[in-house]
Amino acid sequence: MSWLAETLGAEPRDATLYQTALTHPSHGADNYQRLEFLGDRVLGLVIADWLSALFPRDREGELSHRFVTLVSGATCADVARDLGLRGHVRLGKQARDDGAADSDNILGDVIEALIGALYQEHGLQAARAFIHRAWASRIDGKAAVPRHPKSLLHEWAEGHKRKPPTYTVIDRSGPDHALRWTVRASLGTAGEADGTGSSKQEAETAAATALLGMLSL
């Protein structure tokens, strides 16, 4: 409870609520899924409002690109790791043995569940304050719109008069709660590279990033 109070910036009153937010379905029926559903919406609202204030001249498409990056599962998981969340997630034995404590999907879900619990107990102001602190290093009022690796790779192909890159799933393994995808990005004779991730989209991004690195050599 002391870790929660320090991390969230508010004193938890209902221990059961936060215990539920930290509980994976493999540990029991009373788990984080409903709170994650709520927290996902709260996070989206706060980030959208924050971006609107920080970038008043950005067009809708630019705001959307920033938004997608900030609320992605990978970013949520990174925030969870920064806060030391891994050691507090309640997992079933098999899930823990399978390495679920380091799954981007699970860590991202749990941080959203904690946001849901905080919102439910202390309201939007407390949830906003926590999100602003936890995401502060990831949002930059002076930064240009981030360019997605898949967009950059597509632009490279167009600029070099090549067909658009293709993405092929070459492996999908692991239990449902800790899936690992491997995807191959290819530009024909220009090269190909593989990437892995906890979702198909994450693996595609990793593959595009790897291929871009090869092309820049």
DRENFIMAR-110419 format. One line per field, with one value per residue (C-alpha): residue number from 1; residue in three letters; x, y, z. Coordinates in nm, 4 decimals, padded with zeros to 6 digits. Layout:
<sites>
koltor <- c(NUM,...)
lumdren <- c(Ala,...)
x <- c(X,...)
y <- c(Y,...)
z <- c(Z,...)
</sites>
This chain:
<sites>
koltor <- c(1,2,3,4,5,6,7,8,9,10,11,12,13,14,15,16,17,18,19,20,21,22,23,24,25,26,27,28,29,30,31,32,33,34,35,36,37,38,39,40,41,42,43,44,45,46,47,48,49,50,51,52,53,54,55,56,57,58,59,60,61,62,63,64,65,66,67,68,69,70,71,72,73,74,75,76,77,78,79,80,81,82,83,84,85,86,87,88,89,90,91,92,93,94,95,96,97,98,99,100,101,102,103,104,105,106,107,108,109,110,111,112,113,114,115,116,117,118,119,120,121,122,123,124,125,126,127,128,129,130,131,132,133,134,135,136,137,138,139,140,141,142,143,144,145,146,147,148,149,150,151,152,153,154,155,156,157,158,159,160,161,162,163,164,165,166,167,168,169,170,171,172,173,174,175,176,177,178,179,180,181,182,183,184,185,186,187,188,189,190,191,192,193,194,195,196,197,198,199,200,201,202,203,204,205,206,207,208,209,210,211,212,213,214,215,216,217)
lumdren <- c(Met,Ser,Trp,Leu,Ala,Glu,Thr,Leu,Gly,Ala,Glu,Pro,Arg,Asp,Ala,Thr,Leu,Tyr,Gln,Thr,Ala,Leu,Thr,His,Pro,Ser,His,Gly,Ala,Asp,Asn,Tyr,Gln,Arg,Leu,Glu,Phe,Leu,Gly,Asp,Arg,Val,Leu,Gly,Leu,Val,Ile,Ala,Asp,Trp,Leu,Ser,Ala,Leu,Phe,Pro,Arg,Asp,Arg,Glu,Gly,Glu,Leu,Ser,His,Arg,Phe,Val,Thr,Leu,Val,Ser,Gly,Ala,Thr,Cys,Ala,Asp,Val,Ala,Arg,Asp,Leu,Gly,Leu,Arg,Gly,His,Val,Arg,Leu,Gly,Lys,Gln,Ala,Arg,Asp,Asp,Gly,Ala,Ala,Asp,Ser,Asp,Asn,Ile,Leu,Gly,Asp,Val,Ile,Glu,Ala,Leu,Ile,Gly,Ala,Leu,Tyr,Gln,Glu,His,Gly,Leu,Gln,Ala,Ala,Arg,Ala,Phe,Ile,His,Arg,Ala,Trp,Ala,Ser,Arg,Ile,Asp,Gly,Lys,Ala,Ala,Val,Pro,Arg,His,Pro,Lys,Ser,Leu,Leu,His,Glu,Trp,Ala,Glu,Gly,His,Lys,Arg,Lys,Pro,Pro,Thr,Tyr,Thr,Val,Ile,Asp,Arg,Ser,Gly,Pro,Asp,His,Ala,Leu,Arg,Trp,Thr,Val,Arg,Ala,Ser,Leu,Gly,Thr,Ala,Gly,Glu,Ala,Asp,Gly,Thr,Gly,Ser,Ser,Lys,Gln,Glu,Ala,Glu,Thr,Ala,Ala,Ala,Thr,Ala,Leu,Leu,Gly,Met,Leu,Ser,Leu)
x <- c(00.0000,00.2876,00.4294,00.0892,00.0531,00.3989,00.3529,00.0003,00.0345,-00.2838,-00.3567,-00.5404,-00.8482,-00.9848,-00.7043,-00.9235,-00.9761,-00.6032,-00.5393,-00.7881,-00.6094,-00.2837,-00.4344,-00.3960,-00.6748,-00.4375,-00.4478,-00.8251,-01.1643,-01.1506,-00.8931,-00.7963,-00.9933,-01.2869,-01.0607,-00.8307,-01.1307,-01.2062,-00.8446,-00.7845,-01.0599,-00.9361,-00.5806,-00.7058,-00.9055,-00.6190,-00.3603,-00.5922,-00.6633,-00.2923,-00.1900,-00.4585,-00.3170,00.0494,00.0178,-00.2488,-00.1225,-00.1102,-00.3651,-00.5896,-00.3702,-00.0584,-00.2351,-00.3598,-00.0096,00.1235,-00.1751,-00.1322,00.2345,00.1658,-00.1201,00.0319,00.0826,00.4596,00.4584,00.2240,00.4521,00.7585,00.5833,00.4943,00.8581,00.9777,00.7410,00.8631,00.5309,00.6700,00.7228,00.3692,00.1628,-00.0246,00.0116,-00.0743,00.2239,00.2180,00.1912,00.4805,00.6914,00.6158,00.7612,00.4303,00.5688,00.7656,00.4913,00.4184,00.0524,00.0147,00.2188,00.0281,-00.3049,-00.2102,-00.0981,-00.4318,-00.6147,-00.4376,-00.5451,-00.9012,-00.8825,-00.7359,-01.0086,-01.2802,-01.1596,-01.0197,-01.1664,-01.0326,-00.8091,-00.6026,-00.5860,-00.4730,-00.2018,-00.0645,-00.0667,00.1066,00.3825,00.4228,00.4170,00.6052,00.9346,00.7537,00.5766,00.7721,00.6006,00.8750,00.9188,00.8202,00.5574,00.7228,00.7624,00.6477,00.9089,00.6545,00.5733,00.9440,01.0048,00.7119,00.8490,01.1942,01.0372,00.8472,01.1553,01.3588,01.0804,01.0249,00.7118,00.5771,00.7266,00.5550,00.5148,00.4943,00.4326,00.7001,00.6401,00.3775,00.4568,00.3993,00.0873,-00.2086,-00.1153,00.2446,00.2416,00.5545,00.5202,00.8011,00.7425,00.9650,00.9686,01.0819,01.1680,01.2501,01.6105,01.6757,01.6713,01.4654,01.4735,01.2891,01.1341,00.9629,00.7008,00.4098,00.1645,00.1684,00.1775,00.4704,00.6619,00.5952,00.7280,01.0397,01.0971,01.0560,01.3011,01.5559,01.5241,01.5609,01.8823,02.0151,01.9235,02.1040,02.4367)
y <- c(00.0000,00.2380,00.1655,00.2394,00.5666,00.6828,00.5664,00.6978,01.0153,00.9389,00.7295,00.4075,00.3598,00.0334,-00.2244,-00.4794,-00.2458,-00.2099,-00.5775,-00.6502,-00.4023,-00.5933,-00.9395,-01.1207,-01.3585,-01.6525,-01.5759,-01.5722,-01.4658,-01.1332,-00.9691,-00.6432,-00.6717,-00.4443,-00.1826,-00.1986,-00.1238,00.1861,00.2977,00.2713,00.5283,00.7591,00.7453,00.8241,01.1238,01.2682,01.2211,01.3683,01.6719,01.7136,01.6972,01.9470,02.1956,02.1320,02.1410,02.3997,02.4270,02.0551,01.9172,01.6278,01.3738,01.4945,01.4842,01.1335,01.0125,01.1490,01.0022,00.6514,00.6483,00.7632,00.5218,00.2199,-00.1034,-00.0684,00.2801,00.1721,-00.1254,00.1014,00.3285,00.0239,-00.0889,00.2588,00.2520,-00.0882,-00.2572,-00.5957,-00.7192,-00.6303,-00.8088,-01.1105,-01.4019,-01.7694,-02.0035,-02.1150,-01.7581,-01.6493,-01.9463,-01.8496,-01.5021,-01.3152,-01.0656,-00.9081,-00.9206,-00.5845,-00.6803,-00.7624,-00.4706,-00.2324,-00.3728,-00.3480,00.0158,00.0983,-00.0991,00.1034,00.4228,00.2865,00.2125,00.5558,00.7252,00.5194,00.6058,00.9591,01.0979,01.2467,01.5096,01.2481,01.0253,01.3199,01.4167,01.0622,01.0308,01.3664,01.2572,00.9063,01.0127,01.3426,01.2165,01.0848,01.4001,01.6974,02.0254,02.1178,01.7812,01.7227,01.4638,01.1210,00.9347,00.5742,00.3234,00.1604,00.5000,00.5770,00.2410,00.2957,00.6399,00.4894,00.2386,00.5115,00.7314,00.4474,00.3439,00.0091,-00.1810,-00.1161,-00.3307,-00.6548,-00.7985,-01.1736,-01.3543,-01.6238,-01.7338,-01.7082,-01.8852,-01.8913,-01.9103,-01.6804,-01.4429,-01.4058,-01.4480,-01.3652,-01.2735,-01.2715,-01.0798,-01.0362,-00.7021,-00.7296,-00.4913,-00.7584,-00.7458,-00.4360,-00.6492,-00.7992,-00.8062,-00.9750,-00.8250,-00.9679,-00.8314,-00.9169,-00.8266,-00.8483,-00.4676,-00.4437,-00.7098,-00.5316,-00.2081,-00.3847,-00.5455,-00.2114,-00.0497,-00.3262,-00.2996,00.0785,00.0298,-00.2002,00.0411,00.3303,00.1429)
z <- c(00.0000,00.0706,-00.2772,-00.4299,-00.2400,-00.3482,-00.7079,-00.7643,-00.5576,-00.3624,-00.0548,-00.1480,00.0689,-00.0683,-00.0693,-00.2476,-00.5430,-00.6065,-00.5415,-00.8190,-01.0474,-00.9955,-01.0489,-01.3816,-01.4953,-01.4417,-01.0681,-01.0282,-01.1557,-00.9702,-01.1960,-01.3637,-01.6874,-01.5995,-01.4397,-01.7421,-01.9660,-01.7575,-01.7227,-02.0965,-02.1570,-01.8818,-02.0185,-02.3678,-02.2477,-02.0438,-02.3192,-02.5850,-02.3660,-02.2879,-02.6538,-02.7542,-02.5037,-02.5887,-02.9669,-03.0555,-03.4148,-03.4915,-03.7336,-03.6357,-03.8118,-03.6319,-03.2957,-03.3729,-03.4491,-03.1203,-02.9374,-03.0786,-02.9769,-02.6205,-02.5450,-02.7226,-02.5340,-02.5656,-02.4089,-02.1291,-02.0572,-02.0473,-01.7979,-01.5867,-01.5830,-01.4873,-01.1898,-01.0735,-01.1443,-01.2482,-00.8932,-00.7851,-01.0529,-00.9146,-01.1560,-01.1549,-01.1237,-01.4863,-01.6163,-01.3955,-01.5071,-01.8688,-01.8107,-01.8073,-01.5550,-01.8400,-02.1031,-02.2665,-02.2970,-01.9283,-01.7941,-02.0201,-01.9049,-01.5372,-01.5552,-01.7201,-01.4502,-01.1815,-01.3596,-01.3589,-00.9864,-00.9110,-01.1151,-00.9495,-00.5993,-00.6347,-00.9564,-01.2787,-01.1184,-00.9352,-01.2442,-01.4575,-01.2082,-01.2060,-01.5855,-01.6254,-01.3882,-01.5304,-01.8980,-01.8547,-01.9983,-02.3058,-02.4117,-02.5415,-02.6225,-02.8697,-03.0399,-03.3990,-03.4771,-03.4421,-03.7690,-03.7532,-03.8836,-04.1172,-04.2716,-04.3148,-04.4804,-04.7167,-04.8074,-04.8726,-05.1116,-05.2972,-05.3183,-05.4673,-05.7076,-05.5411,-05.4488,-05.0959,-04.8191,-04.7279,-04.3779,-04.3238,-03.9958,-03.9687,-03.6099,-03.3379,-03.0133,-02.6415,-02.4232,-02.4935,-02.2105,-02.3316,-02.7097,-02.9083,-03.2747,-03.5315,-03.8538,-04.1596,-04.3406,-04.7008,-04.9824,-05.2364,-05.3505,-05.1362,-04.8234,-04.5461,-04.1663,-03.8827,-03.5725,-03.2651,-03.0288,-02.8034,-03.0821,-03.4603,-03.4869,-03.2466,-03.4395,-03.7706,-03.6236,-03.4954,-03.8353,-04.0152,-03.7714,-03.8302,-04.2076,-04.1964,-04.0008,-04.2718,-04.5496,-04.3816,-04.3701)
</sites>
